[in-house]
């Protein structure tokens, strides 16, 4: 997924109920999102939004912030 500066970011769901974000092509860790259950889906949306769903049935809406590559929970 491209960030606000159109640089690619890789999202990686792991067995520890988290999602790691990496800058590409360097693979430097950019951030981490924690979930209550096993992350089962990650989907991109318009305007820098993305969605995560976990094993508890919880759906979260996120947005890559424009400053320092932070991730903000929208809802």
PDB file of N, CA, C and O in Angstrom:
ATOM      1  N   UNK A   1       0.853  -1.176   0.000  1.00  0.00           N
ATOM      2  CA  UNK A   1       0.000   0.000   0.000  1.00  0.00           C
ATOM      3  C   UNK A   1       0.896   1.235   0.000  1.00  0.00           C
ATOM      4  O   UNK A   1       1.866   1.283   0.756  1.00  0.00           O
ATOM      5  N   UNK A   2       0.599   2.219  -0.816  1.00  0.00           N
ATOM      6  CA  UNK A   2       1.397   3.449  -0.788  1.00  0.00           C
ATOM      7  C   UNK A   2       0.993   4.333   0.390  1.00  0.00           C
ATOM      8  O   UNK A   2      -0.179   4.393   0.762  1.00  0.00           O
ATOM      9  N   UNK A   3       1.992   5.028   0.980  1.00  0.00           N
ATOM     10  CA  UNK A   3       1.696   5.960   2.059  1.00  0.00           C
ATOM     11  C   UNK A   3       1.358   7.327   1.463  1.00  0.00           C
ATOM     12  O   UNK A   3       1.177   7.446   0.251  1.00  0.00           O
ATOM     13  N   UNK A   4       1.271   8.359   2.307  1.00  0.00           N
ATOM     14  CA  UNK A   4       0.903   9.704   1.852  1.00  0.00           C
ATOM     15  C   UNK A   4       1.925  10.290   0.886  1.00  0.00           C
ATOM     16  O   UNK A   4       1.588  11.153   0.075  1.00  0.00           O
ATOM     17  N   UNK A   5       3.184   9.824   0.968  1.00  0.00           N
ATOM     18  CA  UNK A   5       4.233  10.293   0.067  1.00  0.00           C
ATOM     19  C   UNK A   5       4.419   9.349  -1.116  1.00  0.00           C
ATOM     20  O   UNK A   5       5.400   9.454  -1.852  1.00  0.00           O
ATOM     21  N   UNK A   6       3.469   8.422  -1.299  1.00  0.00           N
ATOM     22  CA  UNK A   6       3.458   7.447  -2.381  1.00  0.00           C
ATOM     23  C   UNK A   6       4.623   6.452  -2.297  1.00  0.00           C
ATOM     24  O   UNK A   6       5.039   5.895  -3.313  1.00  0.00           O
ATOM     25  N   UNK A   7       5.148   6.232  -1.086  1.00  0.00           N
ATOM     26  CA  UNK A   7       6.191   5.228  -0.868  1.00  0.00           C
ATOM     27  C   UNK A   7       5.508   3.922  -0.455  1.00  0.00           C
ATOM     28  O   UNK A   7       4.555   3.946   0.324  1.00  0.00           O
ATOM     29  N   UNK A   8       5.988   2.778  -0.970  1.00  0.00           N
ATOM     30  CA  UNK A   8       5.310   1.513  -0.668  1.00  0.00           C
ATOM     31  C   UNK A   8       5.536   1.035   0.766  1.00  0.00           C
ATOM     32  O   UNK A   8       6.633   1.149   1.313  1.00  0.00           O
ATOM     33  N   UNK A   9       4.465   0.497   1.360  1.00  0.00           N
ATOM     34  CA  UNK A   9       4.497  -0.059   2.707  1.00  0.00           C
ATOM     35  C   UNK A   9       3.931  -1.473   2.639  1.00  0.00           C
ATOM     36  O   UNK A   9       2.877  -1.697   2.042  1.00  0.00           O
ATOM     37  N   UNK A  10       4.633  -2.425   3.252  1.00  0.00           N
ATOM     38  CA  UNK A  10       4.200  -3.813   3.297  1.00  0.00           C
ATOM     39  C   UNK A  10       3.529  -4.077   4.636  1.00  0.00           C
ATOM     40  O   UNK A  10       4.070  -3.721   5.683  1.00  0.00           O
ATOM     41  N   UNK A  11       2.347  -4.703   4.611  1.00  0.00           N
ATOM     42  CA  UNK A  11       1.635  -5.101   5.814  1.00  0.00           C
ATOM     43  C   UNK A  11       1.785  -6.610   5.957  1.00  0.00           C
ATOM     44  O   UNK A  11       1.542  -7.350   5.004  1.00  0.00           O
ATOM     45  N   UNK A  12       2.182  -7.070   7.138  1.00  0.00           N
ATOM     46  CA  UNK A  12       2.436  -8.485   7.355  1.00  0.00           C
ATOM     47  C   UNK A  12       1.721  -8.943   8.624  1.00  0.00           C
ATOM     48  O   UNK A  12       2.066  -8.513   9.724  1.00  0.00           O
ATOM     49  N   UNK A  13       0.721  -9.819   8.468  1.00  0.00           N
ATOM     50  CA  UNK A  13      -0.008 -10.365   9.596  1.00  0.00           C
ATOM     51  C   UNK A  13       0.790 -11.521  10.195  1.00  0.00           C
ATOM     52  O   UNK A  13       1.286 -12.378   9.463  1.00  0.00           O
ATOM     53  N   UNK A  14       0.917 -11.547  11.531  1.00  0.00           N
ATOM     54  CA  UNK A  14       1.716 -12.573  12.208  1.00  0.00           C
ATOM     55  C   UNK A  14       0.882 -13.333  13.231  1.00  0.00           C
ATOM     56  O   UNK A  14      -0.200 -12.890  13.614  1.00  0.00           O
ATOM     57  N   UNK A  15       1.392 -14.476  13.669  1.00  0.00           N
ATOM     58  CA  UNK A  15       0.676 -15.331  14.616  1.00  0.00           C
ATOM     59  C   UNK A  15       0.598 -14.757  16.028  1.00  0.00           C
ATOM     60  O   UNK A  15      -0.065 -15.342  16.884  1.00  0.00           O
ATOM     61  N   UNK A  16       1.245 -13.647  16.291  1.00  0.00           N
ATOM     62  CA  UNK A  16       1.195 -13.041  17.627  1.00  0.00           C
ATOM     63  C   UNK A  16       0.103 -11.975  17.739  1.00  0.00           C
ATOM     64  O   UNK A  16       0.193 -11.075  18.574  1.00  0.00           O
ATOM     65  N   UNK A  17      -0.927 -12.079  16.895  1.00  0.00           N
ATOM     66  CA  UNK A  17      -2.069 -11.149  16.891  1.00  0.00           C
ATOM     67  C   UNK A  17      -1.650  -9.722  16.575  1.00  0.00           C
ATOM     68  O   UNK A  17      -2.193  -8.770  17.136  1.00  0.00           O
ATOM     69  N   UNK A  18      -0.696  -9.578  15.689  1.00  0.00           N
ATOM     70  CA  UNK A  18      -0.252  -8.234  15.318  1.00  0.00           C
ATOM     71  C   UNK A  18      -0.008  -8.151  13.816  1.00  0.00           C
ATOM     72  O   UNK A  18       0.089  -9.158  13.114  1.00  0.00           O
ATOM     73  N   UNK A  19       0.086  -6.915  13.358  1.00  0.00           N
ATOM     74  CA  UNK A  19       0.418  -6.619  11.964  1.00  0.00           C
ATOM     75  C   UNK A  19       1.660  -5.745  11.991  1.00  0.00           C
ATOM     76  O   UNK A  19       1.681  -4.707  12.651  1.00  0.00           O
ATOM     77  N   UNK A  20       2.684  -6.160  11.280  1.00  0.00           N
ATOM     78  CA  UNK A  20       3.911  -5.386  11.164  1.00  0.00           C
ATOM     79  C   UNK A  20       3.862  -4.586   9.870  1.00  0.00           C
ATOM     80  O   UNK A  20       3.393  -5.085   8.847  1.00  0.00           O
ATOM     81  N   UNK A  21       4.340  -3.353   9.911  1.00  0.00           N
ATOM     82  CA  UNK A  21       4.429  -2.512   8.729  1.00  0.00           C
ATOM     83  C   UNK A  21       5.899  -2.293   8.412  1.00  0.00           C
ATOM     84  O   UNK A  21       6.688  -1.954   9.293  1.00  0.00           O
ATOM     85  N   UNK A  22       6.266  -2.490   7.146  1.00  0.00           N
ATOM     86  CA  UNK A  22       7.652  -2.348   6.703  1.00  0.00           C
ATOM     87  C   UNK A  22       7.731  -1.401   5.512  1.00  0.00           C
ATOM     88  O   UNK A  22       6.894  -1.449   4.611  1.00  0.00           O
ATOM     89  N   UNK A  23       8.743  -0.544   5.517  1.00  0.00           N
ATOM     90  CA  UNK A  23       9.040   0.279   4.348  1.00  0.00           C
ATOM     91  C   UNK A  23       9.654  -0.615   3.280  1.00  0.00           C
ATOM     92  O   UNK A  23      10.430  -1.520   3.587  1.00  0.00           O
ATOM     93  N   UNK A  24       9.309  -0.363   2.049  1.00  0.00           N
ATOM     94  CA  UNK A  24       9.916  -1.078   0.925  1.00  0.00           C
ATOM     95  C   UNK A  24      10.740  -0.106   0.108  1.00  0.00           C
ATOM     96  O   UNK A  24      10.334   1.051  -0.012  1.00  0.00           O
ATOM     97  N   UNK A  25      11.843  -0.486  -0.448  1.00  0.00           N
ATOM     98  CA  UNK A  25      12.407  -1.832  -0.542  1.00  0.00           C
ATOM     99  C   UNK A  25      13.354  -2.163   0.607  1.00  0.00           C
ATOM    100  O   UNK A  25      13.973  -3.227   0.585  1.00  0.00           O
ATOM    101  N   UNK A  26      13.493  -1.292   1.615  1.00  0.00           N
ATOM    102  CA  UNK A  26      14.494  -1.494   2.670  1.00  0.00           C
ATOM    103  C   UNK A  26      14.078  -2.546   3.711  1.00  0.00           C
ATOM    104  O   UNK A  26      14.939  -3.119   4.378  1.00  0.00           O
ATOM    105  N   UNK A  27      12.785  -2.802   3.856  1.00  0.00           N
ATOM    106  CA  UNK A  27      12.233  -3.681   4.877  1.00  0.00           C
ATOM    107  C   UNK A  27      12.518  -3.192   6.297  1.00  0.00           C
ATOM    108  O   UNK A  27      12.536  -3.989   7.235  1.00  0.00           O
ATOM    109  N   UNK A  28      12.742  -1.885   6.461  1.00  0.00           N
ATOM    110  CA  UNK A  28      12.866  -1.305   7.797  1.00  0.00           C
ATOM    111  C   UNK A  28      11.490  -1.307   8.450  1.00  0.00           C
ATOM    112  O   UNK A  28      10.500  -0.934   7.821  1.00  0.00           O
ATOM    113  N   UNK A  29      11.427  -1.730   9.724  1.00  0.00           N
ATOM    114  CA  UNK A  29      10.136  -1.762  10.400  1.00  0.00           C
ATOM    115  C   UNK A  29       9.624  -0.347  10.598  1.00  0.00           C
ATOM    116  O   UNK A  29      10.339   0.533  11.079  1.00  0.00           O
ATOM    117  N   UNK A  30       8.375  -0.148  10.216  1.00  0.00           N
ATOM    118  CA  UNK A  30       7.761   1.173  10.270  1.00  0.00           C
ATOM    119  C   UNK A  30       6.788   1.304  11.436  1.00  0.00           C
ATOM    120  O   UNK A  30       6.563   2.398  11.953  1.00  0.00           O
ATOM    121  N   UNK A  31       6.221   0.185  11.839  1.00  0.00           N
ATOM    122  CA  UNK A  31       5.256   0.237  12.928  1.00  0.00           C
ATOM    123  C   UNK A  31       4.639  -1.122  13.161  1.00  0.00           C
ATOM    124  O   UNK A  31       4.958  -2.105  12.492  1.00  0.00           O
ATOM    125  N   UNK A  32       3.732  -1.145  14.146  1.00  0.00           N
ATOM    126  CA  UNK A  32       3.076  -2.395  14.500  1.00  0.00           C
ATOM    127  C   UNK A  32       1.680  -2.086  15.008  1.00  0.00           C
ATOM    128  O   UNK A  32       1.472  -1.116  15.736  1.00  0.00           O
ATOM    129  N   UNK A  33       0.726  -2.918  14.619  1.00  0.00           N
ATOM    130  CA  UNK A  33      -0.654  -2.791  15.066  1.00  0.00           C
ATOM    131  C   UNK A  33      -0.989  -4.056  15.848  1.00  0.00           C
ATOM    132  O   UNK A  33      -0.715  -5.165  15.388  1.00  0.00           O
ATOM    133  N   UNK A  34      -1.578  -3.893  17.018  1.00  0.00           N
ATOM    134  CA  UNK A  34      -1.950  -5.037  17.844  1.00  0.00           C
ATOM    135  C   UNK A  34      -3.441  -5.312  17.730  1.00  0.00           C
ATOM    136  O   UNK A  34      -4.246  -4.389  17.608  1.00  0.00           O
ATOM    137  N   UNK A  35      -3.801  -6.588  17.771  1.00  0.00           N
ATOM    138  CA  UNK A  35      -5.181  -7.008  17.635  1.00  0.00           C
ATOM    139  C   UNK A  35      -5.572  -7.884  18.816  1.00  0.00           C
ATOM    140  O   UNK A  35      -4.706  -8.459  19.476  1.00  0.00           O
ATOM    141  N   UNK A  36      -6.871  -7.990  19.087  1.00  0.00           N
ATOM    142  CA  UNK A  36      -7.346  -8.829  20.190  1.00  0.00           C
ATOM    143  C   UNK A  36      -7.324 -10.315  19.838  1.00  0.00           C
ATOM    144  O   UNK A  36      -7.266 -11.165  20.727  1.00  0.00           O
ATOM    145  N   UNK A  37      -7.371 -10.622  18.558  1.00  0.00           N
ATOM    146  CA  UNK A  37      -7.367 -12.006  18.108  1.00  0.00           C
ATOM    147  C   UNK A  37      -6.517 -12.149  16.863  1.00  0.00           C
ATOM    148  O   UNK A  37      -5.919 -11.185  16.385  1.00  0.00           O
ATOM    149  N   UNK A  38      -6.471 -13.361  16.348  1.00  0.00           N
ATOM    150  CA  UNK A  38      -5.700 -13.631  15.132  1.00  0.00           C
ATOM    151  C   UNK A  38      -6.206 -12.761  13.982  1.00  0.00           C
ATOM    152  O   UNK A  38      -7.399 -12.757  13.679  1.00  0.00           O
ATOM    153  N   UNK A  39      -5.305 -12.032  13.352  1.00  0.00           N
ATOM    154  CA  UNK A  39      -5.684 -11.170  12.232  1.00  0.00           C
ATOM    155  C   UNK A  39      -6.007 -12.066  11.035  1.00  0.00           C
ATOM    156  O   UNK A  39      -5.182 -12.876  10.613  1.00  0.00           O
ATOM    157  N   UNK A  40      -7.205 -11.910  10.501  1.00  0.00           N
ATOM    158  CA  UNK A  40      -7.636 -12.777   9.411  1.00  0.00           C
ATOM    159  C   UNK A  40      -7.747 -12.068   8.079  1.00  0.00           C
ATOM    160  O   UNK A  40      -7.761 -12.709   7.027  1.00  0.00           O
ATOM    161  N   UNK A  41      -7.825 -10.741   8.119  1.00  0.00           N
ATOM    162  CA  UNK A  41      -7.911 -10.019   6.848  1.00  0.00           C
ATOM    163  C   UNK A  41      -7.346  -8.613   6.986  1.00  0.00           C
ATOM    164  O   UNK A  41      -7.452  -7.976   8.035  1.00  0.00           O
ATOM    165  N   UNK A  42      -6.745  -8.150   5.900  1.00  0.00           N
ATOM    166  CA  UNK A  42      -6.292  -6.773   5.753  1.00  0.00           C
ATOM    167  C   UNK A  42      -6.728  -6.339   4.358  1.00  0.00           C
ATOM    168  O   UNK A  42      -6.392  -6.995   3.372  1.00  0.00           O
ATOM    169  N   UNK A  43      -7.461  -5.258   4.269  1.00  0.00           N
ATOM    170  CA  UNK A  43      -7.933  -4.752   2.981  1.00  0.00           C
ATOM    171  C   UNK A  43      -7.634  -3.267   2.873  1.00  0.00           C
ATOM    172  O   UNK A  43      -7.764  -2.534   3.854  1.00  0.00           O
ATOM    173  N   UNK A  44      -7.239  -2.822   1.704  1.00  0.00           N
ATOM    174  CA  UNK A  44      -6.997  -1.399   1.482  1.00  0.00           C
ATOM    175  C   UNK A  44      -8.276  -0.719   1.020  1.00  0.00           C
ATOM    176  O   UNK A  44      -9.163  -1.352   0.448  1.00  0.00           O
ATOM    177  N   UNK A  45      -8.353   0.579   1.280  1.00  0.00           N
ATOM    178  CA  UNK A  45      -9.487   1.382   0.867  1.00  0.00           C
ATOM    179  C   UNK A  45      -8.992   2.684   0.262  1.00  0.00           C
ATOM    180  O   UNK A  45      -7.786   2.867   0.091  1.00  0.00           O
ATOM    181  N   UNK A  46      -9.899   3.584  -0.060  1.00  0.00           N
ATOM    182  CA  UNK A  46      -9.508   4.857  -0.668  1.00  0.00           C
ATOM    183  C   UNK A  46      -8.895   5.817   0.342  1.00  0.00           C
ATOM    184  O   UNK A  46      -9.168   5.721   1.539  1.00  0.00           O
ATOM    185  N   UNK A  47      -8.080   6.729  -0.129  1.00  0.00           N
ATOM    186  CA  UNK A  47      -7.561   7.817   0.689  1.00  0.00           C
ATOM    187  C   UNK A  47      -6.658   7.401   1.830  1.00  0.00           C
ATOM    188  O   UNK A  47      -6.630   8.071   2.862  1.00  0.00           O
ATOM    189  N   UNK A  48      -5.915   6.310   1.674  1.00  0.00           N
ATOM    190  CA  UNK A  48      -5.001   5.880   2.720  1.00  0.00           C
ATOM    191  C   UNK A  48      -5.654   5.075   3.826  1.00  0.00           C
ATOM    192  O   UNK A  48      -4.999   4.744   4.814  1.00  0.00           O
ATOM    193  N   UNK A  49      -6.943   4.749   3.680  1.00  0.00           N
ATOM    194  CA  UNK A  49      -7.623   3.920   4.668  1.00  0.00           C
ATOM    195  C   UNK A  49      -7.300   2.454   4.431  1.00  0.00           C
ATOM    196  O   UNK A  49      -7.079   2.031   3.297  1.00  0.00           O
ATOM    197  N   UNK A  50      -7.275   1.679   5.518  1.00  0.00           N
ATOM    198  CA  UNK A  50      -7.230   0.234   5.382  1.00  0.00           C
ATOM    199  C   UNK A  50      -8.008  -0.384   6.534  1.00  0.00           C
ATOM    200  O   UNK A  50      -8.241   0.259   7.558  1.00  0.00           O
ATOM    201  N   UNK A  51      -8.404  -1.626   6.356  1.00  0.00           N
ATOM    202  CA  UNK A  51      -9.295  -2.310   7.276  1.00  0.00           C
ATOM    203  C   UNK A  51      -8.645  -3.600   7.753  1.00  0.00           C
ATOM    204  O   UNK A  51      -8.002  -4.302   6.973  1.00  0.00           O
ATOM    205  N   UNK A  52      -8.815  -3.915   9.046  1.00  0.00           N
ATOM    206  CA  UNK A  52      -8.328  -5.181   9.577  1.00  0.00           C
ATOM    207  C   UNK A  52      -9.488  -5.890  10.264  1.00  0.00           C
ATOM    208  O   UNK A  52     -10.328  -5.263  10.909  1.00  0.00           O
ATOM    209  N   UNK A  53      -9.515  -7.189  10.112  1.00  0.00           N
ATOM    210  CA  UNK A  53     -10.514  -8.013  10.788  1.00  0.00           C
ATOM    211  C   UNK A  53      -9.807  -9.135  11.523  1.00  0.00           C
ATOM    212  O   UNK A  53      -8.849  -9.718  11.016  1.00  0.00           O
ATOM    213  N   UNK A  54     -10.290  -9.436  12.736  1.00  0.00           N
ATOM    214  CA  UNK A  54      -9.615 -10.482  13.511  1.00  0.00           C
ATOM    215  C   UNK A  54     -10.570 -11.602  13.898  1.00  0.00           C
ATOM    216  O   UNK A  54     -11.761 -11.551  13.593  1.00  0.00           O
ATOM    217  N   UNK A  55     -10.035 -12.610  14.570  1.00  0.00           N
ATOM    218  CA  UNK A  55     -10.780 -13.798  14.937  1.00  0.00           C
ATOM    219  C   UNK A  55     -11.911 -13.552  15.921  1.00  0.00           C
ATOM    220  O   UNK A  55     -12.783 -14.407  16.070  1.00  0.00           O
ATOM    221  N   UNK A  56     -11.923 -12.419  16.591  1.00  0.00           N
ATOM    222  CA  UNK A  56     -13.014 -12.092  17.514  1.00  0.00           C
ATOM    223  C   UNK A  56     -14.216 -11.515  16.770  1.00  0.00           C
ATOM    224  O   UNK A  56     -15.276 -11.313  17.362  1.00  0.00           O
ATOM    225  N   UNK A  57     -14.053 -11.249  15.473  1.00  0.00           N
ATOM    226  CA  UNK A  57     -15.113 -10.643  14.678  1.00  0.00           C
ATOM    227  C   UNK A  57     -15.023  -9.133  14.628  1.00  0.00           C
ATOM    228  O   UNK A  57     -15.889  -8.486  14.039  1.00  0.00           O
ATOM    229  N   UNK A  58     -13.992  -8.553  15.235  1.00  0.00           N
ATOM    230  CA  UNK A  58     -13.827  -7.104  15.271  1.00  0.00           C
ATOM    231  C   UNK A  58     -13.260  -6.583  13.954  1.00  0.00           C
ATOM    232  O   UNK A  58     -12.280  -7.120  13.438  1.00  0.00           O
ATOM    233  N   UNK A  59     -13.869  -5.550  13.420  1.00  0.00           N
ATOM    234  CA  UNK A  59     -13.393  -4.879  12.212  1.00  0.00           C
ATOM    235  C   UNK A  59     -12.918  -3.490  12.612  1.00  0.00           C
ATOM    236  O   UNK A  59     -13.661  -2.737  13.242  1.00  0.00           O
ATOM    237  N   UNK A  60     -11.683  -3.145  12.248  1.00  0.00           N
ATOM    238  CA  UNK A  60     -11.133  -1.818  12.550  1.00  0.00           C
ATOM    239  C   UNK A  60     -10.821  -1.084  11.259  1.00  0.00           C
ATOM    240  O   UNK A  60     -10.450  -1.685  10.251  1.00  0.00           O
ATOM    241  N   UNK A  61     -10.981   0.228  11.317  1.00  0.00           N
ATOM    242  CA  UNK A  61     -10.648   1.103  10.198  1.00  0.00           C
ATOM    243  C   UNK A  61      -9.446   1.930  10.627  1.00  0.00           C
ATOM    244  O   UNK A  61      -9.447   2.523  11.705  1.00  0.00           O
ATOM    245  N   UNK A  62      -8.411   1.969   9.774  1.00  0.00           N
ATOM    246  CA  UNK A  62      -7.159   2.650  10.076  1.00  0.00           C
ATOM    247  C   UNK A  62      -6.799   3.607   8.956  1.00  0.00           C
ATOM    248  O   UNK A  62      -7.309   3.496   7.841  1.00  0.00           O
ATOM    249  N   UNK A  63      -5.917   4.547   9.262  1.00  0.00           N
ATOM    250  CA  UNK A  63      -5.403   5.463   8.251  1.00  0.00           C
ATOM    251  C   UNK A  63      -3.932   5.714   8.528  1.00  0.00           C
ATOM    252  O   UNK A  63      -3.541   5.962   9.669  1.00  0.00           O
ATOM    253  N   UNK A  64      -3.112   5.649   7.477  1.00  0.00           N
ATOM    254  CA  UNK A  64      -1.708   6.021   7.614  1.00  0.00           C
ATOM    255  C   UNK A  64      -1.645   7.525   7.785  1.00  0.00           C
ATOM    256  O   UNK A  64      -2.089   8.266   6.908  1.00  0.00           O
ATOM    257  N   UNK A  65      -1.102   7.986   8.897  1.00  0.00           N
ATOM    258  CA  UNK A  65      -0.978   9.421   9.149  1.00  0.00           C
ATOM    259  C   UNK A  65       0.108   9.992   8.256  1.00  0.00           C
ATOM    260  O   UNK A  65       1.028   9.280   7.855  1.00  0.00           O
ATOM    261  N   UNK A  66       0.003  11.257   7.950  1.00  0.00           N
ATOM    262  CA  UNK A  66       0.960  11.881   7.044  1.00  0.00           C
ATOM    263  C   UNK A  66       2.260  12.255   7.735  1.00  0.00           C
ATOM    264  O   UNK A  66       3.262  12.506   7.064  1.00  0.00           O
ATOM    265  N   UNK A  67       2.265  12.299   9.075  1.00  0.00           N
ATOM    266  CA  UNK A  67       3.497  12.659   9.753  1.00  0.00           C
ATOM    267  C   UNK A  67       4.183  11.439  10.351  1.00  0.00           C
ATOM    268  O   UNK A  67       3.583  10.704  11.136  1.00  0.00           O
ATOM    269  N   UNK A  68       5.403  11.231   9.988  1.00  0.00           N
ATOM    270  CA  UNK A  68       6.266  10.178  10.534  1.00  0.00           C
ATOM    271  C   UNK A  68       5.734   8.783  10.322  1.00  0.00           C
ATOM    272  O   UNK A  68       6.120   7.880  11.064  1.00  0.00           O
ATOM    273  N   UNK A  69       4.864   8.552   9.348  1.00  0.00           N
ATOM    274  CA  UNK A  69       4.389   7.213   9.031  1.00  0.00           C
ATOM    275  C   UNK A  69       3.572   6.551  10.114  1.00  0.00           C
ATOM    276  O   UNK A  69       3.493   5.324  10.165  1.00  0.00           O
ATOM    277  N   UNK A  70       2.965   7.331  10.976  1.00  0.00           N
ATOM    278  CA  UNK A  70       2.153   6.756  12.047  1.00  0.00           C
ATOM    279  C   UNK A  70       0.862   6.163  11.500  1.00  0.00           C
ATOM    280  O   UNK A  70       0.418   6.503  10.403  1.00  0.00           O
ATOM    281  N   UNK A  71       0.272   5.273  12.284  1.00  0.00           N
ATOM    282  CA  UNK A  71      -1.007   4.666  11.936  1.00  0.00           C
ATOM    283  C   UNK A  71      -2.020   5.113  12.965  1.00  0.00           C
ATOM    284  O   UNK A  71      -1.771   5.011  14.166  1.00  0.00           O
ATOM    285  N   UNK A  72      -3.170   5.612  12.508  1.00  0.00           N
ATOM    286  CA  UNK A  72      -4.214   6.082  13.397  1.00  0.00           C
ATOM    287  C   UNK A  72      -5.455   5.224  13.223  1.00  0.00           C
ATOM    288  O   UNK A  72      -5.833   4.895  12.099  1.00  0.00           O
ATOM    289  N   UNK A  73      -6.095   4.858  14.341  1.00  0.00           N
ATOM    290  CA  UNK A  73      -7.344   4.128  14.255  1.00  0.00           C
ATOM    291  C   UNK A  73      -8.446   5.140  14.015  1.00  0.00           C
ATOM    292  O   UNK A  73      -8.570   6.122  14.746  1.00  0.00           O
ATOM    293  N   UNK A  74      -9.249   4.895  12.985  1.00  0.00           N
ATOM    294  CA  UNK A  74     -10.302   5.843  12.604  1.00  0.00           C
ATOM    295  C   UNK A  74     -11.581   5.551  13.360  1.00  0.00           C
ATOM    296  O   UNK A  74     -12.215   6.465  13.888  1.00  0.00           O
ATOM    297  N   UNK A  75     -11.966   4.286  13.418  1.00  0.00           N
ATOM    298  CA  UNK A  75     -13.228   3.929  14.107  1.00  0.00           C
ATOM    299  C   UNK A  75     -13.065   2.621  14.822  1.00  0.00           C
ATOM    300  O   UNK A  75     -14.004   2.144  15.460  1.00  0.00           O
TER     301      UNK A  75
END
